[in-house]
Structures are given as structure tokens and as C-alpha cells.
Amino acid sequence: MPKSHTELICWQLADQLRQLIIAHTADGTAAARDFRFTSNLRDAIASACRNQSEGFYKYKHKPQRPFFNTARASLGEAKDGIEDGRERGYFSAELAKRMENLCGRAMIANLRWLKSLDHPDPEDEP
């Protein structure tokens, strides 16, 4: 059982994607000139990481669910932003594919954690 949000596989994958997005939207990149695009994409992936972290520290399963649902939605928003970046010419097809693969893996891991919350809390078991 993870003791920190950084031990969650879903958070680790989302954080890897966050680092990749930050690197490819940094000053000097084509995307950096489009402030609104960059801000929206960075906010989407940061929201996924923040919500997974905050949800994890709710401890009980039921209060965690909304945060991991929101994180999944934020990952979906980031996925669309990646495609948008490819269409605008900010990301190569190869880079966009790499980002989309990471995003997909993060979404699957997030969903698996969310499904694990269907089990009763340890102290609530009969």
C-alpha cells in the first residue's frame, strides 16, 4: 500500500507527462509563443497531478473518488491539448505520440486506482 502520493503509479506517469509537457512548452519552443495554449495544457496536466495527490491524502475511499475522477478528466483534457499541439505544429508527430502514450498509461493507472477504491475501507470491513 502506498504511503505517499508519489508512490502511486498513476501519479508517477502523470508527473512524467507533466515534465515532458513543461520541457516542450518552455521558453524558446514554438508552443511558448502561444501563451494561452501553453497555459491551458500545463494547467490540465498539473490538475491531474494535484487531484491525485489531494485525493490520496483523503485516506478513506469514498472521499478519494471525486479527486481521481477529476484527475481522469484532466488527463483527458491534456490528451486533447497534446493533439491540438500536434495540429498547430508545436509538437512533432513522434513527440505527440510519446505524450499520448504516457497520457493513456496514466489514465489506465488512474482508473485502476479508482476501481481499487470500490473495496471497503479497512476499518469498515465486517
Secondary structure per residue as TSV (DSSP state, phi and psi in degrees):
chain	resnum	aa	ss	phi	psi
A	1	M	-	360.0	128.1
A	2	P	-	-62.5	145.0
A	3	K	S	-106.2	-10.0
A	4	S	S	-142.9	151.8
A	5	H	G	-61.4	-26.6
A	6	T	G	-71.1	-11.6
A	7	E	G	-88.6	-9.8
A	8	L	-	-73.2	128.7
A	9	I	H	-61.7	-39.2
A	10	C	H	-62.0	-39.7
A	11	W	H	-69.5	-41.5
A	12	Q	H	-59.3	-43.9
A	13	L	H	-68.2	-42.4
A	14	A	H	-63.1	-38.5
A	15	D	H	-67.4	-38.5
A	16	Q	H	-60.4	-42.1
A	17	L	H	-66.2	-40.5
A	18	R	H	-58.7	-45.2
A	19	Q	H	-62.7	-39.5
A	20	L	H	-66.4	-43.1
A	21	I	H	-64.4	-45.2
A	22	I	H	-59.1	-44.4
A	23	A	H	-62.8	-37.2
A	24	H	H	-96.3	8.4
A	25	T	T	-125.3	11.8
A	26	A	S	-71.3	165.2
A	27	D	T	-50.7	138.3
A	28	G	T	95.2	-11.7
A	29	T	S	-91.4	160.8
A	30	A	T	-60.5	-38.8
A	31	A	G	-65.8	-31.4
A	32	A	G	-61.5	-26.3
A	33	R	G	-72.6	-17.6
A	34	D	-	-104.1	86.2
A	35	F	H	-58.5	-44.4
A	36	R	H	-63.0	-45.5
A	37	F	H	-58.8	-51.4
A	38	T	H	-60.8	-45.6
A	39	S	H	-61.5	-44.5
A	40	N	H	-65.0	-43.6
A	41	L	H	-67.4	-44.0
A	42	R	H	-63.8	-38.7
A	43	D	H	-67.1	-38.7
A	44	A	H	-61.2	-48.6
A	45	I	H	-72.2	-34.8
A	46	A	H	-64.9	-36.3
A	47	S	H	-62.9	-40.1
A	48	A	H	-60.1	-47.8
A	49	C	H	-64.0	-45.8
A	50	R	H	-61.4	-44.5
A	51	N	H	-68.3	-36.8
A	52	Q	H	-64.6	-41.6
A	53	S	H	-63.9	-50.7
A	54	E	H	-62.9	-43.1
A	55	G	H	-61.5	-41.4
A	56	F	H	-56.8	-39.5
A	57	Y	T	-82.6	3.0
A	58	K	T	-73.9	-17.2
A	59	Y	-	70.7	-64.2
A	60	K	S	-70.3	149.6
A	61	H	H	-64.9	-49.1
A	62	K	H	-58.5	-46.1
A	63	P	H	-68.1	-19.0
A	64	Q	H	-74.0	-33.7
A	65	R	H	-52.6	-49.9
A	66	P	H	-59.5	-33.3
A	67	F	H	-70.1	-39.6
A	68	F	H	-75.5	-27.7
A	69	N	H	-66.6	-43.4
A	70	T	H	-65.1	-39.9
A	71	A	H	-60.3	-42.1
A	72	R	H	-61.7	-42.9
A	73	A	H	-63.6	-39.4
A	74	S	H	-65.7	-37.0
A	75	L	H	-64.7	-37.5
A	76	G	H	-63.3	-40.5
A	77	E	H	-64.3	-41.5
A	78	A	H	-63.8	-40.1
A	79	K	H	-59.8	-43.2
A	80	D	H	-65.9	-38.7
A	81	G	H	-63.8	-35.3
A	82	I	H	-64.4	-45.4
A	83	E	H	-62.7	-41.0
A	84	D	H	-59.8	-43.6
A	85	G	H	-62.7	-37.3
A	86	R	H	-66.5	-44.9
A	87	E	H	-63.9	-34.1
A	88	R	T	-79.9	-8.2
A	89	G	T	86.2	12.5
A	90	Y	S	-80.0	-31.0
A	91	F	S	-122.3	136.5
A	92	S	-	-66.9	161.8
A	93	A	H	-59.7	-38.5
A	94	E	H	-66.0	-44.9
A	95	L	H	-65.8	-43.5
A	96	A	H	-60.6	-40.5
A	97	K	H	-64.2	-42.1
A	98	R	H	-61.2	-44.8
A	99	M	H	-64.3	-43.9
A	100	E	H	-64.1	-38.2
A	101	N	H	-63.4	-44.7
A	102	L	H	-62.1	-43.2
A	103	C	H	-61.9	-44.6
A	104	G	H	-61.7	-42.1
A	105	R	H	-64.1	-39.7
A	106	A	H	-64.6	-38.6
A	107	M	H	-65.5	-42.2
A	108	I	H	-64.3	-45.8
A	109	A	H	-63.8	-38.8
A	110	N	H	-62.9	-44.0
A	111	L	H	-64.6	-38.9
A	112	R	H	-63.2	-41.5
A	113	W	H	-64.2	-43.0
A	114	L	H	-59.1	-43.6
A	115	K	H	-67.1	-30.6
A	116	S	H	-66.5	-20.2
A	117	L	T	-76.9	-5.8
A	118	D	T	-70.1	-20.2
A	119	H	S	-75.3	149.6
A	120	P	-	-63.9	152.0
A	121	D	-	-61.9	146.0
A	122	P	G	-51.2	-43.7
A	123	E	G	-78.6	-7.8
A	124	D	G	-94.5	-3.6
A	125	E	-	-70.3	146.0
A	126	P	-	-68.4	360.0
